[in-house]
């Protein structure tokens, strides 16, 4: 019967090969960090339309919660502006106080509330 011998190969890394790999890795990391920093730069100028879209999305996210989504309040407040959706609690006309009041969406402009 034969005996199995494991052959060990010893790879010798040359200094030039090692330095090239190090430089390539550092360059890659530097470029990816610069690209991500440029994408996430909050000081980048946006057009008016882009800024308006971002504001609408942020308002929508802030107002959304459990239940229905906020209404669009365009032309709901008459000539008053800005007309924005708000959640208000509806207090029923009971003589005793409740611990829970249902909430509903209304359009608010100044101190006035309007039906959506």
Order of alpha helices (4+ residues) and beta strands (2+ residues): alpha-alpha-beta-beta-beta
